[in-house]
Structures are given as structure tokens and as C-alpha cells.
């Protein structure tokens, strides 16, 4: 092959490779949605245990009186 043919072939390959590289571009995938909010377990936990214990003891006393 002559040098001029090699230059033409190299130029054609360079142009074709640049088209292939440009064709692969695109938008990135959308970001993941945020995780669901967690429910905090604090504050009224002690109050709920005290009220539950109160009603449980009250019911137990009521059932033993019958």
C-alpha cells in the first residue's frame, strides 16, 4: 500500500471511530429515589408501657373479683 492510501484509510477509520463514540453517549440513568422515612421509637414509649400496664393490672384485678 502506498503512504497516501494508508493516510486515507487512517482518516476514514478515525472518522468512523468518532461516530461510534458519539453514538454511545446518552443521559445517565435517573437517581435512585430516597429511602422511606423511618418511624422513630421514642418519646411516648414509656407512657404507652405505663398505660398498658395500668389497663392490664386493672383487667386482671377485675377478672379475679368474679
Residue pairs with C-beta under 8 A, 6 or more apart in sequence:
1 9
